Amino acid sequence: MTETLTRAVGMPVTRIEGVAKVTGEALYAAEYPLADLAFGSVVQSTIARGRIVAVDVDAALAMPGVLAVLTHENAPRLGDAGDADICLLQDDAVHYRGEAVALVVATSLEAARSAADVLPISYDEQPHDVVLTEDHPGLYRPGHVNPGFETDTEQGDPDAELAASPVTVDRRYSTPTMQNNPMEPHAATAVWDGHRLTAYDSTQGAASVHRVLTKLFDLPGDAVRVYSPHVGGGFGSKGSARPPVVLAAMAARVVGRPVRVVLTRQQMFALVGYRTPTLQRLRIGADRDGTLRAIIHDAVEQTSTVLEFAEQTTVATRMMYAATARRTTHRLAALDVPTPRWMRAPGECPGMFALESALDELAEACGVDPVELRIRNEPPADPESGLPFSSRSLVACLREGANRIGWADRSTTPGSRQDGRWAIGLGVAASTYPARSAPSTARATAQSDGRFVLSITAADIGTGARTALTQVFADEMQAPMQAVDVRIGDSDFGPAMIAGGSMGTASWSWAALLAAQALRAKLDECGGAVPAEGIDVHVDTADAIGAMSKVSRHAFGAQFAQVRVDVETGEVRVPRLVGVFGAGRVVNPKTARSQLIGGMTMGLSMALHEESTIDSRFGDYTNHDLAGYHIAANADVGEIDASWVEEIDHEVNPLGIKGIGEIGIVGTAAAIANAVYNAAGVRVRDLPIRLDRVLVG
Amino acid sequence: MREFEYAVAGDARAAIAAARGGARYLAGGTNLVDLMKLGVETPALVVDVSRLPFDSIEPTADGGLLIGAMASNSDVAAHPVVRQRYPVLARALLSGASGQLRNAATVGGNLLQRTRCGYFQDVTKPCNKRAPGSGCPARDGDHRNHAILGASKQCIATNPSDLAVALAALDAVVVIEDDAGPRRIPLSEFYRRPGERPDLETNLPPGALITGVELPALGVAARSTYRKVRDRASYAFAVISVAAALEVREGIVDDVRIALGGVAPLPWRARRAEAALARVPATEESFRVAAVLELDAAEPLRDNAFKVPLARNLITRVLLDLATASGATA
């Protein structure tokens, strides 16, 4: 790389669209002004399993403003898009409580909601089963776990090693159902022009929604266009097409005018995908000095009867630490519940809560410092594959984090430090997330006015991706950022990776890099003279990604928590979190820090608050709004110190980007739970760390 | 949400007449509007009483304080007399909701807040309070946040108000107006236990309008506080709260007021504990014994038994802190 290439990359650049967002100029999916717009209101099932006997649409149709009521009896037939969750209104079966069973379309949102509220639906209700248990009779071994990992793995003879280990830990941990609640609810507006469909969708992947819509509505690729230039968060729940865009497109076709569908906050609890509850068992055998001999990590989780989704809860255990032998398993029960889907760091997030809690218990059993225990079990290569790590900075992160939190002052005796009514303590946990890239296409244009344009179906869900891509593209064009435009969120720009799996910026930057290189080559060919119509190049990273070397690519980090526990009430406060990450090249320190702080905050929220409670008799959540489903409030969040160690990794991708969207949430909950133990001597193995669990524990 | 008519009340008379015809009063709207969106409340007519002239905070002839029903939570909490002479009230208000909500919410509306029971708020589920006779799923369902005292077979929902807990401790009087003119109802008689009729939450006559709350002149109130334990550090309803005022003379409890929130269908005045503390040494042991006595009557359910030790610890701690603050422990 030449000197000029690093002018913008690495600089703390302020979010490009920030002003547009705070002034309201940036339009979100439900904000496009369209003539003759109609509004759809989703009607949800009030049973968890059974059949719809009848929907009495006449009264609704007679209400003022109501244009149509879509049900399984009259909704357009949909093609197969490979996602049964969005194959909506196609038959009379009800698979879970809260399933979309009708859509009322009216000339105003108020009219649509009024009619939807009173739409009479009669059901033939059948017994349902919504409670996951460790010995559920329906448990089975899925063919693979998300997105394509092996279900079970075994290395050596873990049972024999465990039996021969002088120190063992055998503990059960659980994480509850957790709900995706991005600030912007899932929303879409659909417009048909003859046989052409335009959708404004709140999605993490306009290209992915485009593909799905072509299949559902049997349309050629050029007949569908999906826009998502601004998206108010997703966490994975907007990683695939969700009900609003499908319902809006169906309804718009039926009523012959544009239709907008916005989910209410309450509806999101059933319709956008959530994190499965997990029941986990960790068995660890070690020598007295803490050297690991056996790790057995078993996870039990749920899916729906609609679609199989198997969270990859134990995959991190396959590569985190050296051990003589190990086994990891996943078992699923298909319940009468909404399908669990992606939520920030699926797999690593709940799995590392259990593994890192168990390691803390092992450290105490061995009398070894928890930081030292992890360093002692640092593997020379990926234990699962035997491949070398492209880079691995866990030890550096642990040492830096220990330094920042003041680990040396930690008491090794739980419950021995007091500050007024508060018991105080420190905890640590490791963090990890895979560093991957996926094929993306991009178009780069040199305009005759001297500006350069990058067009790519990327999504900025609040991460700063648009800004990061602008930095990368500008540098590679050897141009100031002001001279380049990065256009995203339009499926007409061609296939690209979604904003998911912490792969967005890594994948799109690669395409931006190739596009800029190709454009510069073409500019060189024509001596720099740009014709009036501009110069265009189109690139695809598929070949380059296909040719990548075989190494193990992961980001690592260390999370430290300082907590205060009121032992009289069980209240837990977290005045300080320290996260140090080794995540490759950081394109934009300002937005990167924001991502890591966001992840750690969400991890804190998971540790202390987040929990969907279900009433098995109704098969329904009892806390389906943000008053009942608690997310950390400002007062819960103290100082968050997020930073990274220098890490140059040319094997992850040409720019050395590992992705930072998810690693921030991995390990936070374990660090807090471990700190609560250190502070108060109470080990909470079931999240969240509610005050009643600390009080009676 | 159903369509409804909206009218602004010109005066109290007009508002009361409309309410007698079935209208609902709208003040801050922080609870009513939510419930209308949920379909729990479906008034045909909403009468806006927020502009009626009941928002002042003034001394009363006998040395107390009259707080207008339309005074905002923020204004009451910031009022110098409230802060100085009734700190428990300011702290209770400031522990509730968020800054934005406290600016909108009113004293009168706060007293009539409905329970946050998840079954009550979900019209697709049974609830004896919302739909009398339909059943109470909370008793065998999700009841971690429900009552341990004063509940009935029909209803175990808790009253969510922080303000009402402080007012219970202060022996406040609710001033109302209806067709018969102005009247005064002591807070201790304002709320009903659910019994067989959990849908009836107060003894407010039909159509009556709350115009104010009167605080008596109460010396002990100057040494009072409010402590709220909740599932997150702010913006959450109480799991347990304690409003208390304590006067200690020469190591002996001279006057004490204790009320609990989050434990009952109404703000719970802890009279047994107060009686046990009459003229006893102000010690941690005394406070704990009194708290245990109060909670003897508790009938915890499967998932809320933790509220018993929590309430015991919290009562003890709050009284001890009050005693310590006045430098008056025995």
Interface residues (C-beta under 8 A of the other chain):
Chain A: T46 E110 R113 S114 D117 R421 E568 T569 G570 E571 R573 L608 H609 T613 D615 R617 F618 D620 T622 N623 H624 A627 G628 H630 A632 A633 N634 A635 D636 R690 L691 D692 L695 V696
Chain B: M1 R2 E3 G39 R116 G118 Y119 D122 T124 K125 P137 D140 G141 D142 R144 V229 D231 R232 A233 S234 Y235 A236 F237 V239 F306 P309 L310 N313 L314 T316 R317
